[in-house]
Amino acid sequence: MSTPGGSRRARRAVFDAGLQPERTALAWRRTALSLVAVSLGAARLLPAQLGPGAVALGLAGAVAGVLVHVLAGRRARRLTERLVRSGDLDSPAASAGLAALTAATCALLGLAGVVLIVAHGLDPRGA
């Protein structure tokens, strides 16, 4: 029996035993979840030392984590559809944007955190 993507046998043969697209999607989801969790934790714990800037920074990180999750999900669906349809992966450059967004977000949040620490000082007593 033939389907738009080819025969059922050919369709199943497209994916390897390791299920790389699924594993990659799960890795991106873990990365996004980590970014959201750490950002919200920072927004909760650091205002006493760094003021309201810490809350803004934490919320920005959480929004970026949600954005990474949405973009990673879109990428995974697009990649899976392409594998089913043609048996070919998209170019590595297609993933570069997602990696660049994640790296830039982490770098900017880190830099902003350093600026907050230097500007307000870090008093271990929280006063």
C-alpha positions in Angstrom: 0.0 0.0 0.0 1.4 3.4 -1.0 1.1 6.7 0.9 2.0 10.2 -0.2 5.4 9.8 1.6 6.1 6.5 -0.2 5.4 2.9 0.9 4.9 2.1 4.6 8.1 0.1 4.7 10.1 3.0 3.1 8.4 5.4 5.5 9.5 3.4 8.6 13.0 2.9 7.1 13.5 6.7 7.0 14.1 6.9 10.8 17.1 5.2 12.3 17.0 3.1 15.4 18.4 6.0 17.5 15.6 8.4 16.6 17.9 11.4 16.4 15.3 14.0 15.6 13.2 13.0 18.7 16.3 12.9 20.9 17.4 16.4 19.6 13.9 17.8 20.3 13.9 16.4 23.8 17.4 17.9 24.4 16.1 21.3 23.2 13.1 21.0 25.5 15.3 20.2 28.5 17.5 23.3 27.6 14.4 25.5 27.4 13.0 24.1 30.7 16.3 24.7 32.4 16.5 28.3 31.2 12.9 28.9 32.4 13.6 27.3 35.8 16.9 29.0 36.5 15.4 32.4 35.3 12.4 32.1 37.6 14.5 31.0 40.5 16.8 34.0 40.0 13.7 36.3 39.8 12.5 34.8 43.1 15.8 34.8 45.0 17.9 37.7 43.9 15.7 40.8 44.3 16.8 41.2 47.9 20.4 41.6 46.8 20.0 43.2 43.3 16.7 45.0 43.4 13.9 44.9 40.8 16.4 44.5 38.0 16.8 40.9 39.0 13.0 40.3 38.6 13.1 41.9 35.1 16.1 39.8 34.2 14.5 36.6 35.5 11.3 37.2 33.6 13.2 38.0 30.4 15.0 34.7 30.7 11.8 32.8 31.3 10.2 34.4 28.2 13.4 33.5 26.2 13.1 29.9 27.5 9.5 29.7 26.3 10.5 31.1 22.9 13.3 28.4 22.6 10.7 25.7 23.5 8.3 26.9 20.8 11.0 27.3 18.1 12.5 23.9 19.0 9.0 22.2 18.7 8.5 23.8 15.3 11.9 22.7 14.1 11.3 19.1 15.3 7.9 19.0 13.5 9.4 20.4 10.3 12.4 18.0 10.4 10.2 15.0 11.0 7.9 15.9 8.1 10.9 16.3 5.9 12.3 13.0 6.9 9.0 11.3 6.3 8.5 13.0 2.9 11.9 12.8 1.4 14.2 10.9 3.8 16.6 13.9 3.9 17.5 16.2 6.8 17.4 19.9 6.4 20.7 21.8 6.2 22.7 22.3 9.5 22.2 26.1 9.0 18.5 25.6 9.8 19.5 24.8 13.4 22.0 27.6 13.7 19.4 30.2 14.5 18.0 28.2 17.4 21.5 27.6 18.8 22.4 31.3 18.3 19.3 32.5 20.1 19.9 30.2 23.1 23.6 31.2 23.3 22.9 34.9 22.9 20.1 34.8 25.5 22.4 33.1 28.0 25.2 35.5 27.3 23.0 38.6 27.5 21.4 37.5 30.8 24.8 36.7 32.2 26.2 40.1 31.2 23.1 41.9 32.6 23.5 39.9 35.9 27.1 41.0 36.2 26.1 44.6 35.5 23.5 44.4 38.3 26.0 42.9 40.7 28.6 45.5 40.0 26.1 48.4 40.1 24.4 47.3 43.4 27.1 45.3 45.0 26.4 41.9 46.5 25.8 42.2 50.2 25.8 38.6 51.7 23.4 39.8 54.4 20.8 40.7 51.8 20.5 44.3 53.1 
